[in-house]
Amino acid sequence: MTIAIVGAGLGGLALARMLHVKGIDAVVYEREPSRDARGQGGMLDIHSGQRALREAGLLDRFHAIARPEGQDMRLLEPDGTLLLQEDTPDDAPSLRPEVDRADLRDLLLDSVPEGTVRWGHAFESAGDGVLHFADGRTATYDLLVGADGAQSRVRALLTDARPVHIGQNVVEVGIPDVDRTHPDLAAMVGRGNYWVLGDGKSLSAQRNGDGRVRIGVSFYNTAENWFATSGIPFDDPAAARARLIDLLAGWDPRFTALIAACDDTVVPRSITTLPIGLTWPSTPGVTLIGDAAHLMPPVGEGANMALLDGVLLALALAAHPDGFPAAVEEYEREMFERTGAAGRMSADMQELLMSPDAARRMLAFFQPG
Ligand SMILES: Cc1cc2nc3c(=O)[nH]c(=O)nc-3n(C[C@H](O)[C@H](O)[C@H](O)COP(=O)(O)OP(=O)(O)OC[C@H]3O[C@@H](n4cnc5c(N)ncnc54)[C@H](O)[C@@H]3O)c2cc1C
């Protein structure tokens, strides 16, 4: 029986790793040409996903690359008021450490046998046990697992659902080598997450393992085509920074100083999600894991769910060696319930972030009563 996984992201690789531990072969088809073809983005906070890494025998290796100090948090209002500062004591348990996404993906890639990932295979369609790739190549499968992320093409084999814009547009910028280039801003942001919430916008800054501070400026309750009307010239980074600073008029100058210090990488990102609690009738021979199955607002659950999906599907397949359909059904039943709950929690957090009194509500969330 041939298991074909489309997508070498966190979910697809967790599945391949757990299958390998259980002595089951799988092939991962990835459209990127190589492991370093594309930057993997910033930090992920890994909490429930640690269970998946433990099952996959990777927890020690994970803790060796994780940054517990990344759990530090500062919460502020646009006028500069510091509402909350939490610094992680050295001996605190690593319940939600941050990890560089590229490091976590490398850890997973190194944990599967050489040749498991077939790079440069962009999946196009599947039917009658045959996968078709963009360059005309084909491959056979008995079970197809779509681990191909937010814009999944495999998803269409199971459901008509598509990601929908949720009224948030983010501009991503960053300060490289912050300790050397801007020690004052490095001290202000600290070792972990720095949040400024208010008036329909937010600024989140986060120190990454490589010394870069990644900054996301979010504009809430904005339309899907907002970037086109925002006046941000993405092809002129200096002018884009100046426009961002204009859009934060009235904010404390320390926050706009962060934007002024950024380099020329300016990336627009529109936030979309799948319907919360999305399900589909179980179909022999194909299933989904990760964002392909349950794309949620980016508030810290997606990567954890993708890791769990991959590992739990592998365990179900190992428990039903002669029955893929039963294994897939068992996996999907648990996955729908678990990720539905995570999706509802993420939607509540998203609603909080989008509200006019987001900073005070966030403070109440962290300091109830
Ligand atoms: C800014 C941001 C911050 C986030 N922070 C967190 C966080 O702190 N904690 C958290 O838990 N989650 C976080 N998330 C969510 C998390 O990144 C995702 O939920 C997670 O990466 C999903 O993993 P995945 O394996 O399903 O998909 P991905 O990691 O997106 O991997 C999909 C893979 O499929 C490949 N692929 C796509 N199409 C094809 C095709 N046609 N053929 C072949 N291959 C294909 C892609 O190249 C990619 O390698 C964040 C998301 C964003 C946007």
The ligand as an ORCA input file, in Angstrom:
! r2SCAN-3c Opt
* xyz 0 1
  C       2.312     34.826     10.625
  C       1.896     33.472     11.170
  C       2.275     33.111     12.460
  C       1.903     31.863     12.975
  N       2.274     31.543     14.259
  C       1.866     30.362     14.779
  C       2.223     29.986     16.126
  O       2.908     30.728     16.861
  N       1.802     28.771     16.599
  C       1.038     27.949     15.824
  O       0.660     26.871     16.303
  N       0.718     28.260     14.540
  C       1.110     29.436     14.005
  N       0.772     29.758     12.726
  C       0.015     28.781     11.904
  C       0.962     27.746     11.317
  O       1.999     28.397     10.635
  C       0.231     26.802     10.362
  O      -0.973     26.401     10.939
  C       1.085     25.548     10.050
  O       2.266     25.921      9.376
  C       0.292     24.571      9.197
  O       1.130     23.492      8.811
  P       0.783     22.658      7.515
  O       1.789     21.558      7.459
  O      -0.649     22.338      7.481
  O       1.001     23.678      6.309
  P       2.319     24.429      5.831
  O       3.297     24.556      6.937
  O       1.828     25.667      5.149
  O       2.956     23.459      4.742
  C       2.320     23.187      3.514
  C       3.366     22.647      2.547
  O       2.701     22.201      1.368
  C       3.423     22.650      0.238
  N       2.483     22.723     -0.888
  C       1.471     23.604     -1.044
  N       0.813     23.352     -2.196
  C       1.415     22.279     -2.767
  C       1.195     21.545     -3.965
  N       0.204     21.889     -4.821
  N       2.003     20.498     -4.245
  C       3.015     20.153     -3.386
  N       3.271     20.820     -2.239
  C       2.487     21.882     -1.929
  C       3.983     24.002      0.659
  O       5.077     24.411     -0.132
  C       4.383     23.714      2.110
  O       5.680     23.193      2.202
  C       1.131     30.977     12.191
  C       0.756     31.337     10.875
  C       1.121     32.578     10.370
  C       0.695     32.969      8.987
*
